[in-house]
Amino acid sequence: LRYGLFGGQRLRQCGLGSRALRFAFFPDLLRVIPASIHVSVIVFCVVLVAAALVGTGFFMYNAFGSPYETLHGPAGLYLCSFICGSCGCVILVLFSSEVKVHHLSEKIANFKEGSFTFKTHSEQFGSSFWTILVCSLVHLLNVVLIHFAGFEFPFSKPRDPGASTGGADLMY
């Protein structure tokens, strides 16, 4: 069996050949799998993507935006990276527990089988699992680097309070 986020593939080896059968979690397997765990995996994936986009927006604004004003500085990047890393870890734990604890392989291998029971020889996670693993490791590495570096962004110097801007400069 090979698992992805929304579906997968099961390979049956019966006799001389093998048959590859594709399955989808939501229309096909709703009666077999615990849907609440899989829906929570997808919700955490959406939170992961949203927090990664917000962190990227913070970085772009701080690096290329207004030279004297930063938006949340390193703390904003630290928070977004921490949220992304922790959501990625929760996704990996939930997805793995869905497969192992709830015996998903046996349920999928024997889905719509009448009298014959198939045995599962191997389980593989698809590219979505490994992509989320790499993303969460990169975000956790980013948290560690921001924490240990303690750096200030090049444009994060505070504005000089003595210099006034606005309408007073225009009067003279």
N, C-alpha and C positions, 0 to 999 in steps of 0.2 A: 504494500500500500504506500502511496505517496500522497501526503497531505499538503494542501495549500490553504489559503485563507477562506476562499469561497467554495472550493471544490478540490478534487483530486483525481487520482487514477488508481484502479486496482488491477493487478495483473494475475490472471488465473492460469495456472499451469496444470492442465488436465491432459494426461496422455502424452502425445507427441508434440503438441504445440502449446502456445500460450495465447490467451485472449486479453487484450487491454480494454477495460471498461472504465469510462469516465463517470464520475458522480459529482453532484452539486449538493452542498449542505442544505440550502434553504428550500428549494421546491421539493427535493426528493426525500431528504432525511429528517424532516421535522418531527416525525413520530418516533424516530429512533434515538436521536442525539438530544442531550440537554440544551435546548435552544437558549436558555438564559445565559449560560456560560459563553456560548459563541457570540451572542449579541453583545455581551459585555466586552469581549475581545475586540469586536468591531468598534464599539464606542471608545475604548481606550486607544485604538488606532487613530480615530478621528481626533481625539485630544492630543495625541502625539504629533500628528501632522500640524494641527493648529498652533500648538506651542512652538514647534520648530519654525513655522512661518513667522510667528511673533518675534521669536529670538533673532531670526534673520533680519526682520524689519528693524529691530533695535540696533543690531550691528550696523546695518546700512545707514541708518539715521545718525548714529554716533560717529561713524567713520567718515561719511561724506556729507553730512548735513551742516547745520549752522555751526560755525567754528567756535562759538562761545557757549552754546547751550547743548547739553547732552540729555538724552531721554533715558533716565534710570541708570546710566553708566554701566560699570561692570556688574552691579547688583542685579540689573534687569537681565543681563545675559546669564548670570549665575542662576537666577531663579528659573528662567526658561529652559536652560540646559538641565537643571535638576528635575524639573517637571517632565521633560522629554525622556531623560534617563530612567526615572522611576516608572513612568508609564510603559516604557519599553520592557522593563523587568516584569511588571505586572502582566503584560501581554504574553511574554514568554512563559511565565508560570501558569497562567490560566490555560493557554493553548496546550502546554505539555500535560497539565493535569487533566484536561479534557480527553486527551488521547490515552493516557496511561491509567488514570484512576477510574474513569468511566468505561474502560475496555472498548474504546471506539473502534479499534481495528476489527475485533470479532463481530461487532454489530454491522459494520460496513461490509465485511467480507461475506456475511451471511444474510445480507439484505435481499429480500424477495427470493429466498431459497426455501423450497418446500421441505424435502426430506433429507437432503444432503447437507452436511456441515463442513465448511471449509476451515482449514487451519491457516493461521497467519505465520509466514516465515520471516518477513522483514517489514519494518516500518521506516519510512523516510519522510523528512519534512521538506516541503517545497521551498522555492526561492523566497517566498514571502516571510517565512520564519527566519531564514538566515539574513535577509535584509533588515528585519527588525532587530535581530541580534547585533549586527554591525552598527546600526544607527544608535542603539542604546549604549553600546560600548564607546562610540565616538562622543556622544553627549556626556557620558560619565567622565571620559577623559577630558573633555572641555571643562567640566566642573572642577576637576582636579587642577588643571592648568590655570584657570582663572583664580582659584583659591590660593595656589602656591605663588603665582606670579605677583599678585597684589599690584598690578600695574594700573596706571591711569591712561586713559585714551589720549592721543595727542592733542585733541581739541577740547579736553575737559577742564581747562584752566578757567577759574571763575572770572567773571567780568569785573573790571576795576570799579569799585563803588564810587570813586571820586569823579569819574567821567560820566557826565550826564548826556543822555541822548533824548531826542524827542523835540518837542515844540520850543524849548528854551534855546536850543542852538539856532533855530531858524529866526529868532527875533533879532539877532545881531548880525 
